[in-house]
Amino acid sequence: MSRAAELAAEGAPSGTVVLAEEQTAGQGRFGRSWHSERGLGLYMTQILRPQLKPDSLPVVTLSLGLAAAEAISLLTGVACDLRWPNDVLIREKKCAGILAQLHDGVLLAGIGVNVNHPAFPAEIASLAISLRMASGREHSIDDLCTAMADAIDAHLDMLIQSGKNAVLLAFSQASSYVSGRRVVVEQADGIVRGFTDGMDPQGFLFVREENGRRVLILAGGVRPECS
């Protein structure tokens, strides 16, 4: 993503994709690390120049999630779930993550996908899954990259042409986490527990607590809570 930012500043055209064989400082949300073994995953950042306002970033992230899930399902035949705002899941385990940055009209769409990992370290084995583990076979990273870039173009075009509501509806239909899901949300000032209750027009998540209070989640790690 750092290299993509440099290229964007130098005038790289929209659609340019920067790939890495591995990441030594892979990032997730809130600066968390991303397990990035050499040659086993898709680690990409696509430079895009859509006509979007900075306040569109939350919905852009949802669009990228839809694109990632679509590309993965197309390549593998495996169904994906989406966990607000930026996790792609297979069987409740994370297979892909998204980090979007919008600066001066340039969108950097960073996507990491666990593709051909045979296993994961013990500390994340219960949380992570690869496309190989999910489907029982290896997959072409190049083919996934092509499918991902095409899907990103299509979903951002839907956002531009049809507006935020189209993306919010599509994400709500594709995600089991948007409504009626019992979750716990880690936030800087504490923990929110309750049931998800849809999204606001900007793409932020509502959680209704047991006392009936409806809390708008602007950021935070959303996780399922066992009843």
DRENKERO-413243 format. One record per residue (C-alpha): residue in three letters; x negated, y negated, z; residue number from 1. Coordinates in steps of 0.5 Angstrom, whole numbers, plus 500, padded with zeros to 3 digits. Layout:
% DRENKERO-413243
r,east,north,up,k
Ala,X,Y,Z,NUM
...
//
This chain:
% DRENKERO-413243
r,east,north,up,k
Met,500,500,500,1
Ser,494,495,501,2
Arg,491,496,494,3
Ala,498,496,491,4
Ala,499,489,495,5
Glu,492,487,492,6
Leu,494,489,485,7
Ala,501,485,486,8
Ala,497,479,488,9
Glu,493,480,481,10
Gly,500,480,477,11
Ala,501,487,476,12
Pro,507,489,472,13
Ser,513,491,476,14
Gly,513,499,476,15
Thr,506,500,477,16
Val,505,506,482,17
Val,499,507,486,18
Leu,498,514,488,19
Ala,493,517,494,20
Glu,490,524,494,21
Glu,491,523,502,22
Gln,492,517,507,23
Thr,487,516,513,24
Ala,491,511,516,25
Gly,498,513,513,26
Gln,504,509,517,27
Gly,511,510,519,28
Arg,515,505,522,29
Phe,513,501,528,30
Gly,506,503,526,31
Arg,506,510,527,32
Ser,502,515,524,33
Trp,504,519,518,34
His,501,526,517,35
Ser,497,526,510,36
Glu,493,532,508,37
Arg,489,531,502,38
Gly,492,534,496,39
Leu,499,536,499,40
Gly,503,530,499,41
Leu,506,525,495,42
Tyr,503,518,498,43
Met,505,513,493,44
Thr,507,505,493,45
Gln,511,502,487,46
Ile,510,495,485,47
Leu,517,492,483,48
Arg,519,485,482,49
Pro,527,485,483,50
Gln,531,479,483,51
Leu,533,480,491,52
Lys,533,475,497,53
Pro,529,477,503,54
Asp,535,478,507,55
Ser,536,484,502,56
Leu,530,488,505,57
Pro,535,493,510,58
Val,539,495,504,59
Val,533,496,499,60
Thr,530,501,504,61
Leu,537,504,504,62
Ser,537,504,496,63
Leu,530,507,497,64
Gly,532,513,501,65
Leu,538,515,496,66
Ala,532,515,491,67
Ala,528,519,495,68
Ala,533,524,497,69
Glu,536,524,489,70
Ala,529,526,487,71
Ile,527,531,492,72
Ser,534,535,491,73
Leu,533,534,483,74
Leu,526,537,484,75
Thr,527,543,489,76
Gly,535,544,489,77
Val,535,543,496,78
Ala,540,538,499,79
Cys,537,532,503,80
Asp,540,528,509,81
Leu,539,521,510,82
Arg,537,518,518,83
Trp,538,511,518,84
Pro,534,507,516,85
Asn,529,511,512,86
Asp,528,518,514,87
Val,529,524,509,88
Leu,531,530,512,89
Ile,532,537,510,90
Arg,535,542,516,91
Glu,534,536,521,92
Lys,527,536,520,93
Lys,523,530,516,94
Cys,520,531,509,95
Ala,520,524,507,96
Gly,519,517,510,97
Ile,519,510,507,98
Leu,516,503,508,99
Ala,519,497,504,100
Gln,515,490,504,101
Leu,518,484,500,102
His,513,478,499,103
Asp,515,473,495,104
Gly,519,477,490,105
Val,515,483,490,106
Leu,517,489,493,107
Leu,512,494,495,108
Ala,516,501,496,109
Gly,512,506,500,110
Ile,514,513,500,111
Gly,511,519,503,112
Val,513,526,502,113
Asn,511,532,505,114
Val,510,537,498,115
Asn,506,543,499,116
His,504,543,506,117
Pro,504,550,508,118
Ala,505,548,516,119
Phe,504,543,520,120
Pro,500,541,527,121
Ala,504,544,533,122
Glu,505,537,536,123
Ile,510,536,530,124
Ala,512,542,527,125
Ser,519,542,530,126
Leu,520,535,527,127
Ala,517,536,520,128
Ile,518,540,514,129
Ser,515,540,507,130
Leu,519,541,500,131
Arg,515,548,500,132
Met,517,550,506,133
Ala,524,549,505,134
Ser,524,552,498,135
Gly,519,557,498,136
Arg,515,555,493,137
Glu,510,550,491,138
His,512,544,487,139
Ser,508,539,482,140
Ile,507,532,485,141
Asp,506,529,479,142
Asp,513,531,477,143
Leu,516,529,484,144
Cys,512,522,483,145
Thr,516,521,476,146
Ala,523,523,478,147
Met,522,518,484,148
Ala,520,512,480,149
Asp,526,514,476,150
Ala,530,514,481,151
Ile,528,508,485,152
Asp,529,504,478,153
Ala,536,507,478,154
His,538,505,485,155
Leu,535,498,485,156
Asp,539,497,479,157
Met,545,499,482,158
Leu,544,494,488,159
Ile,542,489,483,160
Gln,548,490,479,161
Ser,553,492,484,162
Gly,551,489,490,163
Lys,550,491,497,164
Asn,557,494,498,165
Ala,555,500,493,166
Val,549,502,496,167
Leu,552,502,503,168
Leu,558,506,501,169
Ala,553,511,497,170
Phe,548,511,503,171
Ser,554,513,508,172
Gln,557,518,503,173
Ala,550,521,503,174
Ser,548,521,511,175
Ser,551,525,516,176
Tyr,548,519,521,177
Val,552,513,519,178
Ser,559,515,523,179
Gly,561,520,528,180
Arg,554,522,530,181
Arg,552,522,537,182
Val,545,519,538,183
Val,540,516,542,184
Val,536,510,540,185
Glu,529,508,542,186
Gln,529,500,543,187
Ala,524,495,546,188
Asp,528,493,551,189
Gly,531,500,553,190
Ile,535,506,550,191
Val,542,506,547,192
Arg,546,512,547,193
Gly,553,513,544,194
Phe,556,515,537,195
Thr,554,512,530,196
Asp,560,507,528,197
Gly,558,505,521,198
Met,554,499,518,199
Asp,555,492,518,200
Pro,554,488,511,201
Gln,547,487,511,202
Gly,546,495,512,203
Phe,544,495,520,204
Leu,547,501,524,205
Phe,553,500,529,206
Val,553,505,535,207
Arg,559,505,540,208
Glu,557,507,547,209
Glu,561,511,552,210
Asn,564,505,555,211
Gly,566,502,548,212
Arg,561,497,547,213
Arg,559,497,540,214
Val,552,495,539,215
Leu,548,493,533,216
Ile,542,496,532,217
Leu,537,492,528,218
Ala,531,497,529,219
Gly,529,503,533,220
Gly,528,510,532,221
Val,535,514,531,222
Arg,535,521,534,223
Pro,540,526,535,224
Glu,542,527,542,225
Cys,545,534,544,226
Ser,551,534,548,227
//
